[in-house]
């Protein structure tokens, strides 16, 4: 099921990329990477979790790109139902850009993720699930190579696993 979900998302993202590239393209894709920190609130466990995240992406047109994301938990949270920690999170997104000025973009993204959330009380992974993700953000370009980005992403998990709100701040580097 997970493989089918990721494959379907990849095909959809590729199809959108080809369509967007045909409409208006850059001379070549802008490849970028980012490192950042994040905070996640999971409504099923009522936990507030912290993470480090890394992203790699390509802006294929001035208005469309794709990116992949990995996150690892850095801090546990103790709630009434246990002690929780983000084990890891993997995601793939289609990203829309709305240039507001030469140095500032608004961002929207939609995609899929797979999250592993662990309860230290000895139970197996609590969130061993895929989610449909969507979010918004903004990016300020310091110069042609470096930017700072802030974004909010909502993850809606399948099979009754609840949902989560993710806030991230990242330093972005174009290659």
C-alpha positions in Angstrom: 0.0 0.0 0.0 2.8 2.4 1.0 4.6 1.7 -2.3 1.5 2.3 -4.3 0.7 5.6 -2.6 4.3 6.9 -3.1 4.3 5.7 -6.7 1.0 7.4 -7.4 2.2 10.6 -5.9 5.5 10.5 -7.9 3.6 10.0 -11.2 1.2 12.8 -10.4 4.1 15.1 -9.5 6.0 14.2 -12.6 2.9 14.8 -14.8 2.4 18.2 -13.2 6.1 19.0 -13.7 6.0 18.3 -17.4 2.8 20.3 -17.8 4.2 23.2 -15.8 7.6 23.1 -17.6 5.8 23.3 -21.0 3.9 26.4 -19.8 6.9 28.3 -18.7 10.3 27.0 -17.9 13.5 28.2 -16.3 16.7 27.8 -18.4 17.5 24.9 -16.1 15.9 23.6 -12.9 17.0 25.3 -9.7 18.2 22.5 -7.4 18.3 23.3 -3.7 18.8 21.7 -0.3 17.8 22.9 3.2 18.4 22.1 6.8 16.0 23.2 9.5 14.2 22.6 12.8 10.6 21.7 13.3 7.9 21.3 15.9 5.0 18.9 15.5 1.8 18.7 17.5 0.1 15.3 17.1 -3.6 15.4 18.1 -4.0 11.7 18.8 -1.2 11.6 21.4 -1.4 15.3 22.4 2.4 15.4 22.0 4.6 18.3 21.0 7.7 16.9 19.3 10.8 18.5 17.9 12.9 17.4 14.9 15.6 18.3 12.5 14.7 18.1 8.9 16.5 18.0 5.6 15.0 18.7 2.2 16.2 18.4 -1.4 14.2 19.9 -4.2 14.1 21.3 -7.7 12.2 24.4 -8.9 11.2 23.4 -12.4 9.5 26.6 -13.4 9.1 30.0 -11.7 5.8 28.7 -10.2 6.3 24.9 -9.7 8.8 22.4 -8.2 9.1 19.2 -6.3 10.9 18.3 -3.1 11.6 15.4 -0.8 11.9 15.7 3.0 13.4 13.6 5.8 13.0 14.4 9.5 14.4 12.8 12.7 13.1 13.5 16.2 15.3 15.3 18.7 13.2 15.6 21.8 10.6 13.4 23.5 7.3 14.7 25.1 5.6 13.2 28.1 1.8 13.2 28.0 -1.0 11.5 30.0 -0.8 8.6 27.6 3.0 8.1 27.5 6.3 9.4 26.4 6.5 10.0 22.7 9.3 10.7 20.2 9.4 11.1 16.4 11.5 8.3 15.1 11.5 9.5 11.4 9.4 11.1 8.8 9.8 10.8 5.0 7.7 12.9 2.5 7.4 13.9 -1.1 5.7 17.2 -2.3 4.6 19.2 -5.3 5.4 22.8 -4.5 3.8 25.9 -5.9 5.6 29.3 -5.8 4.1 32.7 -5.9 6.8 35.4 -6.3 5.8 38.5 -4.4 9.0 40.4 -5.0 12.5 39.6 -6.2 13.4 38.5 -2.7 10.2 37.0 -1.4 8.0 34.0 -2.4 4.8 32.6 -1.0 4.8 28.8 -1.1 2.1 26.1 -1.1 2.7 22.4 -1.1 0.8 19.1 -1.3 2.1 15.6 -1.0 2.3 12.4 1.0 4.3 11.4 4.0 5.2 8.3 6.1 5.7 8.9 9.8 7.0 6.7 12.6 6.2 7.9 16.1 7.4 5.8 19.1 5.9 5.4 22.6 8.8 4.8 25.0 6.5 2.8 27.3 7.4 -0.3 25.3 4.5 -0.3 22.9 5.3 -0.5 19.2 5.2 2.5 16.8 2.0 4.5 17.4 2.0 6.4 14.1 3.2 3.9 11.6 1.2 5.6 8.9 0.9 7.4 5.7 -0.6 10.8 5.5 -1.9 13.3 3.0 -0.1 16.6 3.6 -0.8 20.1 2.6 0.6 23.4 3.7 1.7 27.0 3.1 4.9 29.0 3.8 7.1 31.9 2.8 10.7 32.2 1.7 13.0 35.2 1.9 16.1 35.2 -0.4 19.1 36.9 1.1 21.0 36.5 -2.2 21.1 34.2 -5.2 22.4 31.3 -3.1 20.8 31.5 0.4 17.2 31.8 1.7 15.3 31.4 4.9 12.0 29.5 4.8 9.2 29.1 7.2 6.3 26.8 6.6 3.2 25.1 8.1 2.1 21.6 7.0 -0.9 19.7 8.1 -0.7 15.9 8.0 -3.9 13.9 7.9 -3.1 10.2 8.7 -5.0 7.3 7.2 -6.8 4.6 9.2 -7.7 6.6 12.3 -4.2 7.7 13.2 -5.3 11.3 13.7 -3.5 14.3 12.3 -0.6 16.6 13.1 0.4 20.2 12.6 4.0 20.8 11.6 5.9 24.1 11.7 9.4 24.3 10.3 12.1 27.0 9.8 14.9 26.2 7.4 18.0 27.6 5.8 17.9 27.0 2.1 20.9 26.7 -0.2 20.6 26.7 -4.1 23.2 24.6 -6.0 
